[in-house]
Amino acid sequence: MALVSVNPADDRILAEHPELDDTALRAALDQSHAAFLAWRRTTFAERASRMRATAALLRSGAARYAS
């Protein structure tokens, strides 16, 4: 059974996501844990730089994201 994302304002289906089996779930958890371990070794300056770049990207697309 798929997991369904619904807009609560108009009950429109926004997306459907398939459920993961145990193997796929374990792989996703392992991948996210590896990313966490790598991220925590980055310097504050590197993290700040990435966050500033992300903020600039979001600001440049604000009109598109707000609609």
N, C-alpha and C positions, 0 to 999 in steps of 0.2 A: 504494500500500500504506500502511495506517495505521500509525502508531507506537503501540505498546501499552504501557501502564504496568501492571505486574503486582506484586501484593503478594508478596514473596518468602517470607513465612511460610506462606501457604496457596495460592499460585499463582492467586489470584482476580484477574481483570482489573478494575482500578480505573478506567481511562479509556482511550479511544482518541482519538488526535489525527491528523487528516489531514496528510499531507505537503504542504509548500508548493511551488508552482511558483516559477520564478525571479523572476517579477514580484512575487508575494506576499512572497517572502523578502526581496527588495530593499526593498519597502515597510516591512516589519517592522524591518529593519535601519536604514533611514532614520529611522523614527519613534523607535526606541530611541536613536539617536545624537542626535537633536534633544532628547529628554528629558534625556540626559546633559549636553548643552550648557546647558540651562536650569537643571538641578540644580546644576551647579558654580558658577553665578552667585549662588546663594542664600547668605545669611549663615549662619554657624555657629549663631546663635541660632534662626533659622528652621528649620534642619535639626534641631536639638535638640528644638524644640517639636514638630515632626512625629513624631520618633522617640518622644518621651514619649507622645504621643497614640496612636501605634501600639501601644506597650507596654501602655498602659492597656486598649486594646481587646482585645489578646491575653490579658491577665490576666483580664478580665471573662468571656471565653469559654473559659477554660482547661479546664473540665470537658468542654465540647463537643469541643474540639480533641484532648483526650487519649483520647477513645474511639475 
